[in-house]
Amino acid sequence: MRPEPTLTAHESVASYSTYEEAQRAVDSLADQRFPVEHTMIVGVDLRLVERVLGRLTYLRAAGMGAATGAWIGLLIGLFLAIFTPGRFPFLLVLWALIWGAIAGAIFGLIGHAMTGGKRDFLSSSSIVANRYEVLVAADHAVEARRLLNIGTPHTSPF
């Protein structure tokens, strides 16, 4: 896989183990009036990490569907209450919320049943980098290293 053309015109000036450290380095450059628009923070050696949060049961699927449906029903009910004349618009909102929760629970159950047990768990996914490179346009790299007090250039896979 070839790197993007924009990465080839940049040099690595520093490498950090966390994104926050790389962000602090760029912030330090900005504080010293460095033209940070020539800077990039690039995550290197990316991994997809999926953290399993728990089992997905029919009850949990119905509950999550009901919660989503209740929010949608609440929004629809509020919208209708604004434009519906009458003395008790809050009853309209309440009914929309209840029917939204019921419909959401039904759709949650149907959706979970249709998976056929192939994914009976909840998870959260994130992309994590092994390290973060601060890349700077080649014509500004020497100045960036000087401002960050970095003597020797770092090698980059780009």
Salt bridges, closest charged atoms under 4 A:
GLU11 OE1 - ARG145 NH2 3.08
GLU37 OE2 - HIS38 NE2 3.99
ASP45 OD2 - ARG131 NH1 3.23
GLU50 OE2 - ARG119 NH2 2.41
ASP120 OD1 - HIS112 NE2 3.84
GLU133 OE2 - ARG131 NE 2.95
ASP139 OD2 - HIS140 NE2 3.91
GLU143 OE2 - ARG146 NH2 2.67
